[in-house]
Amino acid sequence: MSQQKSAYQPAAATGGAGAYNNANVHVHVPQANVVQATVISAVPAATTMNSQINSQALREFLTSEHNWSPGMQNILINSFAKLPCRFFICDNSGSMMANDGKKIVGRGSQTKLTECTRWKELTDSMNFHARLSDIAFNNSSDSQFSCSNYSQFRVLNAHEPITIGNHRIYGNNIAQMTTVLDENPNGGTPLCKHIRDIITAITAMRADLERNGQRAVLMIATDGESSDGDLAAAMAPLKHLPVLVVVRLCTNQDSIVTYWNNIDENLELDMDVLDDLGGEEEEVRKVNPWLTYGPQIHRLREFGVNLKEFDLLDEHRLNLDQIHKITRLLLGGERDYPHPEIDMSAFKQRVNDNNIFTFSCYNKKMMPLIQTDRLEGLSVNGVSVNAINAKAKENPLLFALIAVVVAVVIYNMLK
């Protein structure tokens, strides 16, 4: 971490969280292991942050245990420089014991969807994010490793915040996190208190974040309305802070969905309201059935990785240029992808060479991430790809000329 004066002052590490006091509000923030006269900044420079992520260990974890493509891994790793700190609010109120949750279990062809409580569905997600953070922000084989990114987890009732970050700075708290998530939920939904605390913490590091062109992430996972006040009023100060808000709904109850959608519309925050995995997949299938919206994309969005292309997936049918762009992003690979408007067959072949399988809640089995058979018949400016291919066979020279013109237009658009 760079050493400079900051309003954010970590306290000595004790395995839990430090404290920041402002206007009689007691706010828990991550700790540093030493208190010095020169205060350690909460947010290092963006130019040094990304190089400190343990990318190799993170890629091994995502590949071997969760079947993430290289493209998805790149999206995640590249996000750490601009999103150095994350705050997770986990609803452990009594209603989270409702038995209408869903959890993916098994591997490969044995993968299946099982029923569980809302809490078990949520803890499956939170355990993933905690472990991801612990792997990314630590490197026991490198004594010079000094990553200062962190993820702070708050359950609504009965526990102090738990920070998962570099062990030398914040302590090794992954076991404590696992223990807390193993407990049964109970109590109300005091969202306002936790949101006010996090707002104070982000305000304290605002200057550092803005100077480095960075933002914090606030992820709220809940199945209800706040039980301790006006949530819209509590969240309103977020409009003036460098923060991205993700709301992960743990229920499809109409009144709760409407409640959070109204907050999203009225506050005009940079905010993404997510259904559960099955609900998001259902919305995407309506307009873009060629994409299997699986747990990998959902976990990226829960973690605060906000790509413009993700927002479009369930809003309208993507055109071929958008499909080309998001496919390259999601799959990655060393070789580029032919543009489907120029050569659909070559594009599909390249996709199949790099494709991965992901779990579909709708089909209840593993499916290709990009379903190339569903790309047939997609239109280019109102003319079907099949019709274009037929014309190409009739007059290949004319088609070659058209292809060159299209390529030039696309090149000029992307410049």
N, C-alpha and C positions, 0 to 999 in steps of 0.2 A: 504494500500500500504506500502511496505517496504520503509524506508527512506535511500537514499544513493545518492552519487553524480552521475550525469548523464548528458549527452549532451542534453538531452531532458528536457526543462524547461517550464512547464505549466505557464500560466499567470492567473491573477485574473479573475474569472468568471463574465461575463456580459450577459449571455444567448446566446452568439455566440461562437466564437472560439478564441484561443490565437494566438500568432505569434512566428515563429522561423526564425531567419535570418542567412543565411550562404551564403557567396560568392555572395552577392547582390541578392539572391533569397528570396522572401518573402513567407514564407510557413505557412499556418494555421494549427495548431495542437490543440487537445482538451485542455481545461483549467482545472486547479485545482482552488478551491475556495479560497486558501490562498497561498501567495508567502512567502516562508521561506528561511532562509539562507541555510538550508539543503534542497537540491532539492528533490522533490518527484519523484521517478522513474516512468517512463511511463508503465513499465511492472512488476507486482509483480511476486514473485516466483511461478513456476508452481505448487509446492506442496500445496500452499494455495489457488490458484485461483479457482479450481473446487468446493471446499466446499462453496464458497461464492456465487455461482450462485443460484438464487431463483428457485430451481428445482421444488418445489411443484406448485408454481403459473404457471411456464412455462408448466408443464405437463397438468395442468387444461386447459390452453389456447389451447394447441395443440390437446388435446383429444376432448374437447367440441366444439371447433369452426372449427377444421380442420381435425379431424378423423385420427390423427397420431397413429400408433401402438406403444406399449411400446418399441419395438426394435428401431424404428426410433427416438423416444425420447432419448433413451440411446445414440445412435450415435451422436446426436446433443449435448447433455449435456456433453458427454465425450470430445467433440472437443474444448470446451472453454478453457481448461487448456493449450492446445498446440497452440491454435489460439486465443490469447487474444484481438487482435485489428483488425478491418476490415475497409477498405476504399472502399466506393462505389462511382463510377463515373457514373452519370446518364445523358444520352444524351438528352438535351431538345432543340435540334436544330429544325429548321422549318420543316425538313423532317419527324419528328416524328408525325406530324399531318396526315400523310398518313393513310387512313382508311382500312388498311389490317391487323389490329391486331385482336386478339381473347382473350376473357375474360370469365372465368367460373363464372356463377352466380347461386344462389339458393342453396338449401340444400337437401340432401337425394335424393328421387326419383324425386324431382323437379329441380335437377341440370341440367343446360344446358350450351351450348357454344354459346356466342353471338359475333357479330362483333363489333369492336371498333377501335379507332385510335391506332397506335403503342404506343403513349404516355400513353393512358389509360391502355393498357396491361402492360406497364412497371411500372406505378405508383401503379397498383394492387400488383405487386411483391414487390416494395420498401416499400409500406405501411405495408406489412406483415413483412418484415425484420426489419423495424423500430420498430414496435410494439413488435415483438419478443424480440428485444434487450432491449427495455424499461422494459418489464416484467422480463426478466432474470436478469437484472443488478440492480434491485431495490427491496426493501422489507420494506414497510412503517411500518410494525408491529415489526421490529427488529431494535432497535436503534444501535446495534453493527454491523449491516450489512455494509460491506465495500468493496464490489466488485468494481474493477477498470477496468474491461473489458469495451470496448466501440466499437461502430460502428459509423464511420464518413461518412456522405453523402454529395456529391458534385454534384450539377447540373452544367452543362457546362457554362451556361450564366447567369450573373446578380446577383447571390447570393453568400454569404459567406458560407463556409462549416458548416454543422449542425452536432453536436455530440450528439448521443443518448447513455447515460450511466447512472451511478449512479447520482441521482439528487443532492446529497450533494457535489459532485465533479464537475460535468459538467453542472449543472442546468437542469431544466425540459424543454426540447426543442421539445417534441413530437407534440405539437400544431403548432409550427413554421414549423416543417417538413410537416405536413398535409397541411398547407397553401401554401407552396411552390409547393407541388405536385399538388395542385388544379389549378395552373396557366397554361395557354396554352404555349406550347413551341414556341421558336422563336430565330433565330440567327444561327451562324455557329457551327462548331464542333472542338473547341480548345482543343483537347485531350492532345496534347504535354505539354501544360502549366500545366495542372492538374497532369499529370503523373510525370513531373519533381518535382513539389511541394511535391507529395507523396513520391517520391524517397528520397528527402532530409529529410522528416520527418522519414521515416523508417531507413535511415542511422543514424539519431540521436539516435535512440533506438536500433541500431543493437547489441551493446555489451550486453544489457540487454536480448534481445531475444535469442542470441546465448548462453549466459551463462545458461539460463533456458531451453534450448532445444525447443524454441518456434519459431513460424513464424507469420508474418502478412499476411493478405489476402487483395489482390487488386482485386476488382470486377468491370469490365468495361462493362456497358450496352449501346450499341450503334447500330445505323443502317447505319453507314457510315464510311468514311475515315477521317483522321484528316485533318482539314483545316488550321492548324498553323505549319506545318513542317513535317519532316521525322519521322513518328511514330516509325519505327523500331530503329532508332538512339536514340530517346527519351527513349525507353523501354530497350535498351541494358544494362544499369547499373543494372537493376533488376536481371541479371544473377548472380551478386555477393552479393545479399542480401537474408536474410532469409524470403522469401515471396512466397506465392502461388498466381498465377494469374488465374482469371476466366473471360472469355469474354462471355458475354450473348448477342448474336446477336438478334436484333429486326427486322430483315428482312431476307428473303431467297433469295435475289437478288444475282445471281451467282457471279458478280464481287466483291461484298462486302464479300461474303463467302470466295472466293479465296484470297482476300486481307488479311484477318485475318488468314486463314490457312497458307499462305506463311510466315507471321510473326511468327506464332507458330513453323513452321518447321525450319526457318532460325535462330531464336534466341536461340532455344533449352532451353527455359524456362520451369519451372514446371508450365505448363499452360494448362487449359482446356477450349476449345472453345465449347460453348453450342448453339444449335439452340433454337427456341421457344419450348414450351411443345409438340405441335403436331409434330414438326419435329423430336425431340428426340424420341418420342414414335414410330414414323414410322420406324426409324432406328433400334430400339430395336426389334420391331415385326418381322423384316426380319430374325433374327437369334435366338431370344428367345421369341417366341409367348406365352409362358406360363406365362410371367410376364407382368402385366399391368403397364406401365410406366406412373404414374400419377403425380399430382402436388406436392405430399409430397416428392418424390425422387428428383424432379426438384428443389424444394425450398432448399433442403439440399445441392445440388450441387451449386446452386447460392450463398449460404451462405459460400461457400468455404470448405465444408466437402468433402474431397477427399479420397474416399476409392478405393483401387486397383480394387475391384470387380465392382465398378461403371463403370470404364473405359472399362471393358471387355464386358459389356452388349450389346453394339452395334457393337462389333468387330468380335466376332465369337460365335458359338453355345457352350454354357456352358455344361460341362459334369455333371454327377450326383453328383460328389463330390463338384463341384463348386456351383451347385444349392442348395445342402444341406447347404453349408456355408452361402451363401447370404440370403437364406430363414430364417435361424436362426438369422442373423443380422437384417434383416428388420422387422420380426414379433416379435422377442423376446418371452417372456413368461417365466413362472417359471419352466416348465418342458422341458427337452431336446427333440430333434427331432430324431426319428429312422433314420438310414442312408438308403436312397432309394435303394442303391445297395444291401442292406440286406433284407429290408422289405418295398417295395414300398407302399403297402396298409396302413401299420401303419404310414408311413411318411405322406401320403396324409391325413389321419385322423387327425394327430396332426396339420398339416397345416390348415385344415378346422376348427379345434377348435379355432385357433388363428387368422384366416384370417380377413382382413379388406376390405372394399370396397373403391375404388378410382375412380376418373373420367377418362374415356378413351376418348380422343379427336377423336380417330379413330372410335369408336363405338357410340360416342356421348351420352353416358350414364354411370352410375356407374357400375363398374365391380369388381370382386374379384382381389385383388392385385396379388395373386398367383392363376393362373387358373389350378387347379389340374387335370382337365380333359385333358389338353394339355400335361401333363407329361406322358401319356400313350404312349408306343412305343419308348421312348428315350432309347438310347443304352448304354450299358456298354461294353467298349472295342469292339465295333462292333456287339454285340449280343443284340437284342431288349429285353427290360424288359419283354414284354409279353412272349417271347420265354423262358426266364429264369424261369418265373412263371410256364409255362407249364411243363418244365422239373422238377421243384420242386415237382409238383403234382405226377409225375411219380415215382420219387425216393426221397422221403423226407429225408431219412438218408444221402444220398450223398449230397443233397442240404444243410443240416445242417452242414456237415463237411466243405463244400465250404464256407458257411457263416462265420464260425469260422476263417478260413484262411483269408478271406477278412477283417474281423474285426481286426485281428492281424496286417495285413499289413497297414490298415488305422491308427491304433493306433500308430504304429512305425513312420508313416509319419508325424503325428501331434505332436509327442514328441519334 
